[in-house]
């Protein structure tokens, strides 16, 4: 049988056919037109959802109409917020809701009501190791979230929950212990009141 440089003709023909197929398919690195789109091109699609500036929120919620609100801690700055004005729309620029250089601790709690968002966040040294926070913020944003009402409580173990009463015009932040019920009221007309400690 005839040989070409020590390779049998059928084997040589097979290698030639394989190389031809590779060239025909093209390389994705070269940007060949028949190549499948990569993940980057899928993100650039007109139907893809825009991403917030801060991609990893500590907490994110969705309103009933599809709009979203996200919050995160910025080191040595404080509590940051971004939101969408329309469902699936562009995210707002980061907004500083509460300024502090303290160390963040625990999670951020967000709760959405009709036209209102309530937030709870805490700061304090060694708080991530189990120590109680030294600063606890209660925050409420309304309508387009262009402004936020905030109330800082110091040397406090932090708010546990927030509830709405009636028409969502009034919110109550609360914390329970065996001896005390601590609460903070907020209204759309008057903002935050004073912290109340009620003995059980």
N, C-alpha and C positions, 0 to 999 in steps of 0.2 A: 504494500500500500504506500502511496506517495505521502511524504511528510514535508511540512513547511516549518523550518527552524525547530524541528523536534516536536511539533504539535500536530495532531491528526486534524485533517480538514474539517470533519464534522464538529470537533470541539472549537476550532478557530471560528467557524461560521456561527456557532452559538454565542461565543464571546462578542463577536461583531454585532450580532442582532441585539444583545443585551445593551451594549454601549449605545447603539442607535436609539433604543427605546428610552434610555436615560436622557439623551440629548433632546429627543422629541418632547419629553415631558417638561423639561426646563427645570430651573432651580428656584426655590422660593426666595433665596437670598438675592438672586439676580432680578427678582421682581417679574418673573414670567407671567404673561397674561392668563395662562391656564391654571396657575397655581391657586390652591384654595386660600381664601382670605384668612389671615391670622387673627388672633384676639384683638390686636390694636385696631384693625380695620373694622371689626364688628363694633367696637366702642365708638368709632367715629361715625357710625350710621346715623342718619337724621332722626331715626325713631328711638335711639338709645336715650336713656335718662341722664341728665347732667349730674355730675358728682359735686358734693359739697367741697369747700376748700379744705376742711379737716375731714379726712376720709374715715377716721375711726372715732365715732362719738362714744362717750361713756354710756349715754342713754339717748334713745331716739323713739319718738312716738308718731302716730298718725291720727289726724283729725278725721271726723266722719266724712268730710268732703274730699279726702285724699291728700290734703296738704300734710307735710311732715315738719317736725321740729326736732333738732338735735342739740345736745349740750356736751361739753367736755371741760376738763381742767387744763388751764394753761399755766405751766410752771412759773411761779413768781409773778403772775399776772392776776389770776382769779378765774371766775366762772365765765365761760364763753358760750354763745348761742348762735345758731344758724337755722334758717327756716325757708320754706317755699311759700311764695304768695299765691301760687296756683298749683293744683295737683300735677305733679310731674314737671313743674317749671324749674327755672333756674334757682339755685340756692342763694340766699342773701349773703352779704359779706359778714364775716365774724363780728359779733357784737359783744362787748364786755358788759356783763350783767352785774357782776360784783367784783370789785378790785381788792385783792389781798396777796401778800407775799408769803402767807403761811403755807404749810404743806397740806395738800389735799388728802382726804381720807374717806374710806367707805365709797359707796356708789353715789350716783346722782339719781334721784327719783323724779320722774315727770308724770304728770297726769293731765289729760286733755278733757276739757269740758266744752260746752257750746260757746265758741268764740273766746275761750280763755284757756291758758296753759299755766299750771302751777308747777313749781320746781322746789326741790329740797336738796341742799348740798352742804358738806361739812369740811372743816379744816382743823388741823392740830398736829403738834409734834407727836410722833410715835403712835398716831391714831391707827395706822395700818397694822400695827402690832397688837391692837386690842385696847389701847388707851382711849378714853372718851374724847370727843372733839372739843376744841376750845372756841371754835366759831361755828355757828350753824345759821345758814341763810334760808329764809323763806322768800320766794320770788313768784310774782304773778305777772304774766304778759297777756294783753287783751288785743282782740281784733287782728290788726296787721303786725302786731308784735314790735312796733316801732319804739315803744317805751315799755319799761318794766318797773313795777313797784317791788321794793325789796325791804326786808326787815332782818337785821343782824341780831342774833342773840349770842352772847358770850358766856363761856364756862357753863355750857349746857350740853346735855347728852345727845341732842339732835332731835329733830321732828321725825315722827314715825309715819304719819299719814296726813292726807289732806282730803277733805270732803266738801261737797257743795250742798247748799240748802235751797230748796225751792227752785227758783228760776236761774240758778248759777250766778246771781248777782252778789252772792255772799259765799265766801269760802272759810273753812276753819281748819287750821293746822293743829295737830294734837300729838301728845305723848302721854302714855299712861304708866304709872308705877303702882306699887302696892299701897302707897300712902297719898299720892297726889295725881290729879288730872291737870296737866298743863296744856293750855290752848292759846291760840293766837288767831284772832278774827281779821278777815279782810273783806271790804265791800268795794264795789265798783265806784261808788260815789265818794267814799271817805278814805279809801286805802286801808292801810294796816292800823289796828288799834294797839293796845299794850298787851304784853304777855300776862296771862292770868294763871295763877296757881290755886287750884281748888282742892281742899283736903277731902279725901274720901270718907 
